[in-house]
Amino acid sequence: MESFYKKGETISDISSIKNKKVVLFPAGSYTKLLLQYQKPNNIFCICDNSSGMQGRTISDIPIVSPQKLSEEEGDFCIIVTSPNLERDFTRQLKELNLIDRCEFIVCNWGSVTAPQFYDPFTFEDKRKNHTKTLLVLAGYKQKLWDIVFKRIKRFVPSDIDVCVMSSGKYVPELSQICRDNNWSYLSTQKNNLSLIQNIAIKLHPNAEYIYKLDEDMFICEGFFDGLLETYRDVEKNSRYRVGMVAPLIPVNVHGSIRFMEKMNCLEEFEDKFGKAYYDFHTHFEGKTGETLFLWEHTLPLDETSKKIRSMPYSYFVCPHRFSIGAILFKRTTWEEMGGFKVKEGSGLGSDEYDFAAFFLTLANFYSFIIAENVLAGHYSYGMLNNPALIDDFYYRNKEHFDLLEA
């Protein structure tokens, strides 16, 4: 992603420039991208040498010639969005006797693959600029939305910005859900899950804590506060370096064992399916029967959640790569990672791999923390050998997935 540099110093945010007239140069695609991600305060104009661009506007900002700056008083902050043009533009301003009145900030777009972090997007903005945000990846499992979003609406606190994201498509139904609930809606043209999350995080610059949910996760009461309280407790009172915190999820490569131990059904599971392991591949991939077993012992969801919440406080450390359908992490972690790597294709699982590769290396050791008093239901993993059985189970038991009304 982009950073900025001036006089050898790298900076990450240009939104708070003060006391100078901000000028963007030139009027190209990178300037348009910059205005989508960060719009500095007090933009005076966009400067461009093309006579065909002069007199036009971008985002209601006038485009003028460099000579026009000579007619203005005061100092300028010049933001150069195309770094290869900096030297020529500096020389031009020197010839206009403007160089002593200008401070330069230059966009550093990183490697040659950096433009993959940026893509045309639609953002229906309902931000309140809270320090916490919830990002919901959705767009492909509409059969679950009525209950999934009902649960989010019921349990999300008022001090969390909600942004629903659709990768590679614009979904009018999701846009309407967001309008109805005063949530933001983000959609991208390119279908890449890492890309859209990078964009969403950039669009919420005040968010210190980031909750992320997939559209097939059924959250329960206490989800948000429970994850945050566990994060802060482990951070303050343990020897673990927290990478992320997740709820206890029955249909999960790690949470399944801990859940069954608490619900006293692990022996029954192993009699049916063999020994259960803490690892990333043994369970659920293609095994519809295991998924059904876990859901049969989880429903009704809210009753089981209440039972889990009533148990003594506990957390557990997952020793391997963790599936990230429902997590809480800090913005600083994402920044330290350099954002999610955007590769070719949809990026399915790429963000999850990035977390694991960053957390579990010789250079770092960050922990996946499981908040064991917070329950969330995961509909199923992909590549099941008989997904129709899960769908049939869901429709027959939908009332037990739904909210338990008081």
C-alpha positions in Angstrom: 0.0 0.0 0.0 1.1 3.6 -0.3 3.1 5.5 2.3 4.5 9.0 1.9 7.9 10.5 2.3 9.3 14.0 2.8 12.9 14.9 3.4 13.8 11.3 3.9 11.1 10.7 6.4 8.4 8.1 5.8 4.9 9.0 7.0 1.6 7.1 6.8 -1.1 9.8 7.0 -1.5 13.1 5.2 -5.1 13.8 6.2 -4.1 16.4 8.9 -1.8 18.8 6.9 -2.3 22.3 8.3 -1.3 25.9 7.6 -0.4 25.3 3.9 -2.4 25.2 0.7 -2.4 21.6 -0.4 -1.8 21.0 -4.1 -2.0 17.6 -5.7 0.2 16.8 -8.8 -0.6 15.6 -11.4 -4.2 15.0 -12.4 -3.9 11.3 -13.2 -5.1 8.0 -12.0 -3.0 7.9 -8.9 -4.4 11.3 -7.7 -7.9 9.8 -8.2 -6.9 6.8 -6.1 -5.4 9.0 -3.4 -8.7 10.9 -3.2 -10.6 7.7 -2.7 -8.4 6.5 0.2 -7.2 9.7 1.9 -8.5 13.2 1.2 -6.2 15.7 2.9 -7.7 18.7 4.5 -7.8 22.1 2.7 -7.0 20.9 -0.8 -6.5 24.1 -2.8 -6.2 22.6 -6.3 -4.8 19.9 -8.5 -1.9 21.0 -10.7 -1.3 19.6 -14.1 0.7 20.6 -17.2 -1.9 19.3 -19.7 -3.9 22.1 -21.2 -6.7 19.5 -21.8 -7.0 18.9 -18.1 -6.7 22.5 -16.9 -10.1 24.1 -16.2 -11.7 20.7 -15.3 -12.2 19.2 -11.8 -11.7 15.9 -10.0 -13.9 15.4 -7.0 -14.9 19.1 -7.3 -11.2 20.1 -7.0 -10.1 22.5 -9.7 -7.3 21.6 -12.0 -4.9 24.5 -12.8 -1.5 25.1 -14.5 1.7 25.4 -12.4 1.9 29.0 -13.5 -1.4 29.6 -11.7 0.4 29.0 -8.4 2.5 32.1 -8.9 -0.6 34.2 -8.6 -1.3 32.9 -5.1 0.2 34.1 -1.8 1.4 31.9 1.0 3.1 28.5 1.2 2.1 25.2 -0.5 2.3 21.6 0.4 2.8 19.7 -2.9 1.6 16.1 -2.8 3.2 14.3 -5.8 1.1 11.2 -6.6 3.4 10.0 -9.5 6.9 9.7 -7.9 8.6 9.5 -11.3 7.5 13.1 -12.1 8.8 14.6 -8.9 12.2 15.7 -10.3 10.8 17.5 -13.4 8.1 19.2 -11.4 10.6 20.4 -8.8 12.7 21.9 -11.6 9.6 23.6 -13.1 8.6 25.2 -9.8 12.2 26.4 -9.3 12.0 28.1 -12.7 8.7 29.8 -11.5 10.5 31.0 -8.3 8.1 28.9 -6.2 10.4 26.2 -4.9 11.2 28.1 -1.6 7.4 28.3 -0.9 6.8 24.6 -1.3 7.1 21.5 0.9 6.9 18.2 -0.9 5.3 15.0 0.1 5.7 12.1 -2.4 3.5 9.0 -2.6 5.5 5.9 -2.3 3.4 3.2 -3.8 5.8 0.4 -2.9 6.7 -2.5 -5.2 5.5 -3.0 -8.8 2.6 -5.1 -7.4 1.4 -2.2 -5.2 -1.4 -1.1 -7.6 -3.1 -4.4 -6.8 -3.9 -2.8 -3.4 -6.0 -0.3 -5.3 -9.1 -0.9 -7.4 -12.2 1.0 -8.3 -14.7 0.6 -5.6 -18.1 1.9 -4.4 -18.4 3.1 -0.8 -21.7 4.0 0.7 -20.4 5.9 3.7 -22.1 5.7 7.1 -19.0 6.0 9.2 -19.2 7.6 12.6 -15.4 7.4 13.0 -15.3 5.2 16.0 -12.1 3.5 17.3 -13.6 0.1 16.6 -15.0 -1.3 13.4 -16.7 -4.5 12.2 -16.0 -5.7 8.7 -18.4 -8.3 7.3 -17.5 -10.2 4.2 -20.7 -11.0 2.3 -22.2 -11.5 -1.1 -22.3 -15.2 -1.8 -24.5 -16.9 0.8 -27.7 -15.1 0.7 -29.7 -17.9 2.3 -28.0 -17.1 5.6 -28.4 -13.3 5.6 -31.7 -13.0 7.3 -30.4 -14.6 10.5 -26.7 -13.6 10.3 -27.5 -9.9 9.9 -30.3 -10.0 12.4 -27.8 -11.3 15.0 -25.3 -8.6 14.1 -28.0 -5.9 14.4 -29.0 -7.3 17.8 -25.6 -7.6 19.3 -23.3 -5.0 17.8 -22.6 -2.1 20.2 -23.3 1.5 19.2 -19.6 2.4 19.4 -18.6 0.2 16.5 -18.7 1.2 12.9 -20.1 -1.5 10.7 -19.0 -2.0 7.1 -20.4 -4.8 4.9 -18.0 -5.8 2.0 -18.8 -7.5 -1.3 -15.7 -8.6 -3.2 -16.1 -8.4 -7.0 -19.7 -7.5 -7.1 -22.3 -4.9 -6.1 -25.3 -6.5 -4.3 -28.4 -4.2 -4.0 -29.8 -6.4 -1.3 -26.8 -5.9 0.9 -26.8 -2.2 0.1 -30.4 -2.0 1.3 -29.5 -3.9 4.5 -26.8 -1.4 5.2 -29.1 1.6 4.6 -31.7 0.1 6.9 -29.2 -0.3 9.7 -27.1 2.9 9.0 -24.1 0.8 8.1 -21.5 1.4 5.4 -21.4 -0.7 2.3 -18.2 -1.3 0.2 -18.0 -3.2 -3.1 -15.0 -3.7 -5.4 -14.8 -4.5 -9.1 -12.0 -7.0 -8.6 -12.9 -10.1 -6.6 -10.0 -10.4 -4.1 -10.7 -10.8 -0.4 -7.4 -9.4 0.7 -7.8 -6.4 -1.5 -11.2 -5.5 -0.2 -10.2 -5.8 3.4 -7.2 -3.6 2.8 -9.4 -1.0 1.3 -12.0 -1.2 4.1 -9.3 -0.8 6.8 -7.8 2.2 4.9 -11.3 3.7 4.8 -11.6 3.4 8.6 -8.5 5.3 9.7 -9.7 5.8 13.3 -10.3 2.1 13.9 -7.8 0.8 16.5 -9.6 -2.5 16.9 -11.0 -4.4 13.9 -13.6 -7.2 14.1 -13.9 -9.3 11.0 -16.8 -11.7 10.2 -17.7 -13.9 7.3 -21.3 -14.1 6.2 -21.6 -17.7 7.4 -20.9 -16.9 11.1 -23.7 -16.7 13.6 -22.6 -14.5 16.5 -24.2 -14.6 19.9 -24.7 -12.3 22.9 -21.4 -11.0 24.3 -19.4 -11.5 21.1 -18.0 -8.0 20.8 -17.3 -7.3 24.5 -16.1 -10.8 25.2 -13.5 -10.8 22.5 -12.3 -7.3 23.5 -12.1 -8.1 27.2 -10.2 -11.3 26.5 -7.8 -9.4 24.2 -7.1 -6.8 26.9 -6.8 -9.4 29.7 -4.3 -11.6 27.8 -2.4 -8.5 26.6 -2.1 -7.1 30.2 -1.9 -10.2 32.4 -0.2 -13.0 30.4 3.2 -13.7 28.7 1.5 -14.2 25.3 1.9 -11.6 22.5 -1.7 -11.4 21.2 -2.1 -11.6 17.4 -5.8 -12.0 17.3 -8.7 -13.2 19.5 -11.5 -15.5 18.2 -14.6 -17.0 19.8 -15.1 -20.6 20.7 -16.5 -22.1 17.4 -17.7 -25.7 17.3 -17.3 -26.2 13.6 -13.7 -25.2 13.6 -10.3 -26.9 13.3 -9.3 -25.9 16.8 -12.5 -24.9 18.6 -14.2 -28.2 18.0 -12.2 -30.1 20.6 -12.5 -27.4 23.3 -16.2 -27.1 22.6 -16.8 -30.9 22.9 -14.8 -31.1 26.1 -17.0 -28.4 27.6 -20.2 -30.1 26.3 -19.1 -33.6 27.3 -19.5 -35.1 23.9 -15.9 -35.6 22.8 -15.9 -39.3 23.5 -19.0 -39.7 21.4 -17.4 -37.8 18.5 -14.3 -40.0 18.6 -16.4 -43.2 18.7 -18.0 -42.1 15.4 -15.2 -40.3 13.6 -11.9 -41.3 15.2 -9.4 -39.4 17.3 -9.8 -35.6 17.3 -6.6 -33.6 16.9 -5.5 -30.0 17.2 -4.4 -29.4 13.7 -5.4 -27.6 10.5 -6.5 -30.4 8.1 -7.7 -33.5 9.9 -11.3 -32.5 10.4 -14.2 -31.1 8.4 -12.6 -30.9 4.9 -15.2 -33.0 3.0 -16.6 -34.6 6.1 -20.2 -33.6 6.3 -20.9 -36.0 9.2 -18.6 -34.2 11.5 -20.2 -30.8 10.8 -23.7 -32.2 11.4 -22.6 -33.8 14.7 -21.2 -30.5 16.0 -24.3 -28.5 15.0 -26.6 -31.1 16.6 -24.7 -30.5 19.9 -24.7 -26.7 19.4 -28.4 -26.0 18.8 -30.3 -24.2 20.0 -27.6 -21.7 19.5 -28.6 -19.0 22.1 -29.2 -21.6 24.8 -25.8 -23.1 24.3 -24.2 -19.6 24.2 -25.8 -18.9 27.6 -24.4 -22.1 29.0 -20.9 -21.3 27.7 -21.0 -17.7 29.1 -22.0 -19.1 32.5 -18.8 -21.2 32.8 -15.7 -19.9 34.5 -13.7 -17.4 32.4 -11.0 -19.1 30.3 -9.0 -18.7 27.1 -6.9 -21.1 25.1 -3.9 -20.7 22.8 -4.2 -22.3 19.4 -0.8 -23.6 18.4 -1.4 -23.7 14.6 -2.9 -21.8 11.7 -6.4 -20.7 12.6 -9.5 -20.2 10.4 -10.4 -16.5 10.6 -14.2 -16.3 10.0 -14.7 -14.5 13.2 -11.8 -12.6 14.8 -10.6 -9.4 16.5 -7.2 -7.9 15.8 -5.5 -4.6 16.2 -4.9 -2.1 13.4 -1.2 -2.0 14.4 -0.9 -5.7 13.7 -2.2 -5.2 10.2 0.1 -2.3 9.7 3.1 -4.3 11.0 2.3 -7.0 8.5 2.2 -4.5 5.7 -1.5 -5.2 5.0 -2.7 -8.4 3.4 -0.8 -9.5 0.4 -2.9 -9.1 -2.8 -2.2 -12.0 -5.2 -3.9 -13.2 -8.4 -7.3 -14.8 -8.1 -9.9 -14.4 -5.4 -7.4 -14.5 -2.5 -9.5 -17.1 -0.7 -7.5 -18.1 2.4 -4.7 -15.7 1.5 -5.5 -13.4 4.5 -5.5 -16.3 6.8 -2.2 -17.5 5.5 -0.7 -14.0 5.9 -1.7 -14.0 9.6 -0.2 -17.5 10.2 3.0 -16.7 8.3 3.4 -13.4 10.2 2.5 -14.8 13.6 4.4 -18.1 13.5 7.9 -17.3 12.2 11.4 -17.2 13.6 11.1 -13.5 13.7 7.8 -13.2 15.4 5.6 -15.2 17.7 2.1 -13.9 18.0 -0.6 -16.1 19.5 -4.1 -17.1 18.3 -6.2 -16.6 21.4 -9.5 -18.4 21.8 -12.0 -16.6 24.1 -13.8 -19.7 25.5 -16.7 -17.9 27.0 -17.8 -16.4 23.7 -19.7 -18.8 21.3 -20.1 -18.3 17.6 -21.5 -20.8 15.0 -19.8 -21.5 11.7 -22.2 -22.8 9.1 -19.6 -25.1 7.4 -16.3 -25.3 5.6 -16.2 -25.5 1.8 -15.5 -28.7 -0.2 -18.0 -30.8 1.8 -18.8 -34.2 0.3 -22.5 -33.6 0.6 -23.3 -29.9 1.3 -27.0 -30.5 0.6 -27.2 -32.4 3.9 -26.1 -29.2 5.7 -28.6 -27.1 3.9 -31.4 -29.5 4.7 -30.4 -29.5 8.3 -30.3 -25.7 8.4 -33.8 -25.3 6.9 -35.3 -28.0 9.2 -33.7 -26.4 12.3 -33.7 -22.7 11.3 -35.7 -21.7 14.4 -32.7 -22.9 16.5 -30.2 -20.9 14.5 -32.4 -17.8 14.8 -32.5 -15.5 17.8 -34.0 -16.8 21.0 -36.7 -14.2 21.6 -37.2 -13.2 25.2 
